[in-house]
Structure formats: structure tokens, C-alpha cells
């Protein structure tokens, strides 16, 4: 929940113009961290649900524009514009 609160914060949303100008495409991959558990019982669930199971990995794969696409300027490359975000 903290991650979603962060990305929806007003100050982050205000900087999103730089992200949008910078990237041709953003691919987000989210995976759950799942521990390996060995169980001898067919009826026992090997990964019981817990309030502590909140960890995840997030990977962003980005394709930057050669020139950032702002409405008012064209002097910034995509990677530099993303760094402003």
C-alpha cells in the first residue's frame, strides 16, 4: 500500500509530465516473493496467507525517446527528462 500511496502523491503526480515526455514505452513487471516450502502433507497449504506477505519485486523496463516530447520545449533527451521525474 505504501508504494501506491507514494505514486499517487500530489508531488509525484506533478512531476509525471517529465516521465510522459521521456518515455516511448514503460513496461512494469511485478512479482511476488514466494519462499520455497517443502510439505509432506497433500492437505496442508505450503504457503499460508499472512499479513506479513507484503514484499514484491518491481522492475521497470523503459524505452526512452531520443528527444523528450514536451509541448513547450524540445532541447532535452528522454533520459534527462526522466531524471527530472
Secondary structure as the mmCIF struct_conf table of DSSP 4:
data_model
#
loop_
_struct_conf.conf_type_id
_struct_conf.id
_struct_conf.beg_label_comp_id
_struct_conf.beg_label_asym_id
_struct_conf.beg_label_seq_id
_struct_conf.end_label_comp_id
_struct_conf.end_label_asym_id
_struct_conf.end_label_seq_id
HELX_RH_AL_P HELX_RH_AL_P1 UNK A 2 UNK A 7
TURN_TY1_P TURN_TY1_P1 UNK A 8 UNK A 8
BEND BEND1 UNK A 9 UNK A 9
HELX_RH_AL_P HELX_RH_AL_P2 UNK A 10 UNK A 22
STRN STRN1 UNK A 23 UNK A 32
BEND BEND2 UNK A 40 UNK A 40
BEND BEND3 UNK A 42 UNK A 44
BEND BEND4 UNK A 46 UNK A 47
TURN_TY1_P TURN_TY1_P2 UNK A 51 UNK A 52
STRN STRN2 UNK A 56 UNK A 64
BEND BEND5 UNK A 66 UNK A 67
BEND BEND6 UNK A 71 UNK A 72
BEND BEND7 UNK A 76 UNK A 76
HELX_RH_AL_P HELX_RH_AL_P3 UNK A 78 UNK A 84
#
